[in-house]
Amino acid sequence: MRILIVDDEPAVHESYELCFPARPGTLDAMATELFGQPANNGTIELPTERRHCLQGLEAVEAVEQARADGMPFAVAFIDIRMPPGIDGRETARRIRAIDPDIHLVIVTGYSDFSPAEIGKVAGPADKIFYIAKPFEVSEIQQMALALCRRWDNDRELSAARALLAEKVATLEEKSAELEANESRAMHLAMHDALTDAPNRAAFLRGLTERGRQGTPFVTAMLDLDRFKLVNDTLGHLAGDQLIREVCATIQSHVPEGAMVARLGGDEFGIFFDAEDAETAVSVCDRIVTACASTFNVLGHAVRCGASCGLVTSQPGGERDPTDLLRQADMALNEAKRSGRNTVRVFDVSMDEGIRVRREIEAGLSRAIARNELTLAYQPIVGRGQLDIVGFEALVRWNTPERGAISPAIFIPLAEESHLIHELGDWILDHALAELQHWPGQYVSVNFSPIQFRRSHFVGHVMDSVRRAGVEPHRVQIEITETAIFDDAEHAAQTLCELRKLGFRIALDDFGTGYSSLYNIRKFALDCLKIDRSFIDGMGRERESAAIVHSIIHLGRALGLGVIAEGVETEPQAQALRVAGASHLQGYLFSKPVPAAEARDLATRKFLSLSGGNAAAPSLVAAARH
């Protein structure tokens, strides 16, 4: 702690020196009085380095040099009258301009300037103090000791604030990076890479939200007539350009508030408000007519045409997005059968599938009651040693009349008919029974959104686990974001209870639903499962690879595991391992297998070529190293 003394009288400087004896412990009593305890454990010393200046300009130079040397003064005692140089007021002003942290003590027997006048030029006021001449030794001692200590504390506080600001800036930077990654991932996940129009996932999401409203609307599907001919004759670049031109044409001819999405290939989805079928047909006729034009594609004149099918939704009628798309697609097929370049409205007579669905629904109820279903188990492996950490339980139904029926058919029917609770209970009970034959792996069971919203869901699952004698940590509950979107507060509470009981929670099909950092932060999760559609597109589409990398980055940044589903090729597996996916699942490693084969794999614990799984030799070799 260094002090500066500025006075034009040498005798005054001698008086200052008498105020600063070099005897250790001299001022312990004073330190105790000021601060409540002796400083430095009873060995208090006043500032040992004091600089004496006879004129103001000399003092200003001393302050400037001290700042440059990194050894600034803590306190400056300044006289007011110092002829023939600058006075104390000007000296204080110049010193303050150089060093904003120094404490200034005006020591004078005159009142040439008021404290307010000095404060205006050398403020702030809390860093300016006054002592009258002639001064007492104790006045100088106490002022020096108190202000040096305050100066030191101010520096420590300033350093702490700077460190805190740096940490806050770092956190804000990381937060901004995560938000940017989320934004990029969300845009890629919900938009078509070729046209930048909403994709199928975004369309289904928008259609779901529109269906919740109580007013009439129309769902239409449109695709191009003989589009394959353009690709075959002019190449895929020309086909891509035509898709972009047609998308822009559709967007410019739909009513205000409509959504236009590219569902895939040359197929587009549209929904818009319309009071009746006649109005809807008029709008779609206008769109089809606009598409039946000649487009300039890479220097070629290409004649285009389109067909369209639509279904109207009235209050109280069908509003399920999957069914609306299916019905619009049936109407589109009818338009194509009718000669193309036309519009058709869905009619119940088109839906022969309704009868088939009812038969399947009745058969499923009997199959559950008669225990005619089976479970297959697909391994989930670690990215490093390909160790089997768990199995996903997948339900299978083989009927005498129709053969194998896909879960993609009978599970949605079970949800519609409320058989899903019976089916879900059957799957959970049989998966838990099989789990007891494995040496330590967990079983991953999919739960429908309808099951998840079941009253006493947590208690029901826990009762099943207790009856089976299984520890909750060996059960992974897979849910989609659809299950938690409608009632986020209830979902958050349910997931929190499950986690407290020890269950693992996986967010399935991540990237295709309502994916957001909000959901990941709010809900108690253990891992994300990347939808297989993105894995399948990694080798063909730069956008799919970018989405996968973004999801993995987000998951790892938030401390979540990331399981990549649908891994079918060695390049996919290698890319996912490099990207940082924690676990892999797919046909490359093993197809879903019957219970007996799953027991054998579980006992072996690691995948190996001798076991007959499909893992490629180079991948297994890489994992072993």
Summary of the structure (lengths in Angstrom):
residues: 625
radius of gyration: 39.0
end to end distance: 60.4
largest distance: 118.5
contacts: 1999
relative contact order: 0.06
helix: 52%
strand: 20%
